[in-house]
Amino acid sequence: MFSNTRNIFERRVRRKSLSPGKDAKLSSDDVFITSGCTQAIDVALTMLARPGANILLPRPGFPIYELCAAFRSLEVRHFDLLPEKGFEADLDAIAAPSGS
């Protein structure tokens, strides 16, 4: 037996806010549901990037970003994370590979 899921997303969105304590108005149009993180990454890259653009990814990082970027014809550039600083991004090193 299945529960009634009619309008479940609309009801949940009405009750929640992206920024607790702030006056964020959300609707079901603000929610995009994917079948997992791989699809979410691919959808985000598809909507935000154009072929031939570059994407700056951390190293080490999640390999699915590179796979999705290659599939979308994006040039991958890397910056290193600093393990001695709890894997913080080296902000000075980010500027060089980003082309800024």
C-alpha positions as CSV (number, residue, x, y, z in Angstrom):
1,M,0.0,0.0,0.0
2,F,1.3,3.4,-0.9
3,S,0.6,6.7,0.8
4,N,-1.0,9.6,-1.1
5,T,1.9,11.7,-2.5
6,R,-0.3,14.2,-4.4
7,N,1.0,17.7,-3.8
8,I,3.6,16.4,-1.3
9,F,6.3,18.7,-2.7
10,E,4.2,21.8,-2.7
11,R,3.2,21.1,0.9
12,R,6.8,20.6,2.0
13,V,8.0,23.7,0.2
14,R,5.4,25.8,1.8
15,R,6.6,24.7,5.3
16,K,10.3,25.2,4.7
17,S,12.7,27.9,3.8
18,L,16.2,27.9,2.4
19,S,17.2,30.5,4.9
20,P,15.7,29.8,8.3
21,G,14.9,33.1,10.1
22,K,14.8,35.0,6.8
23,D,11.8,35.9,4.7
24,A,12.5,33.5,1.7
25,K,9.4,32.8,-0.4
26,L,9.5,29.4,-2.1
27,S,7.2,27.6,-4.4
28,S,7.3,24.1,-5.9
29,D,8.8,25.8,-9.0
30,D,12.0,26.5,-6.9
31,V,12.6,22.8,-6.3
32,F,14.2,20.5,-8.8
33,I,14.3,16.8,-7.9
34,T,16.9,14.5,-9.3
35,S,17.5,10.8,-9.0
36,G,20.8,11.3,-7.2
37,C,23.9,13.5,-7.0
38,T,25.2,12.5,-10.5
39,Q,22.1,13.7,-12.2
40,A,22.0,16.8,-10.0
41,I,25.6,17.7,-11.0
42,D,24.9,17.0,-14.7
43,V,21.7,19.1,-14.6
44,A,23.6,22.0,-12.9
45,L,26.5,21.9,-15.4
46,T,24.0,21.7,-18.3
47,M,22.1,24.8,-17.1
48,L,25.1,26.9,-16.0
49,A,27.8,26.2,-18.5
50,R,28.2,26.5,-22.2
51,P,30.4,24.2,-24.4
52,G,34.0,25.3,-24.4
53,A,33.8,27.1,-21.1
54,N,36.0,26.1,-18.2
55,I,35.1,24.8,-14.8
56,L,37.4,25.0,-11.7
57,L,37.4,21.9,-9.6
58,P,39.2,21.0,-6.4
59,R,41.8,18.3,-6.2
60,P,41.2,16.0,-4.5
61,G,37.6,16.1,-5.5
62,F,34.5,14.1,-6.5
63,P,35.3,12.4,-9.8
64,I,31.7,12.7,-11.1
65,Y,32.3,16.4,-11.7
66,E,35.0,15.6,-14.2
67,L,33.0,13.0,-16.0
68,C,30.0,15.3,-16.3
69,A,32.2,18.2,-17.4
70,A,33.8,16.1,-20.1
71,F,30.4,15.0,-21.3
72,R,29.3,18.7,-21.6
73,S,32.6,19.7,-23.4
74,L,33.8,21.8,-20.5
75,E,37.5,22.4,-20.0
76,V,38.5,21.2,-16.5
77,R,41.0,23.3,-14.5
78,H,42.1,22.3,-11.0
79,F,43.2,23.9,-7.8
80,D,44.6,22.0,-4.9
81,L,43.1,21.7,-1.5
82,L,45.4,22.1,1.5
83,P,45.3,18.9,3.7
84,E,47.5,20.6,6.4
85,K,44.7,23.2,6.7
86,G,41.8,20.8,6.9
87,F,41.5,20.7,3.1
88,E,40.8,24.4,2.8
89,A,41.0,25.9,-0.7
90,D,44.2,27.9,-1.4
91,L,42.5,31.1,-2.5
92,D,45.7,32.5,-4.0
93,A,46.1,29.4,-6.2
94,I,42.5,29.6,-7.4
95,A,43.1,32.8,-9.3
96,A,45.7,31.4,-11.7
97,P,43.8,28.4,-13.1
98,S,40.5,30.3,-13.3
99,G,42.0,32.7,-15.9
100,S,41.3,35.8,-13.7
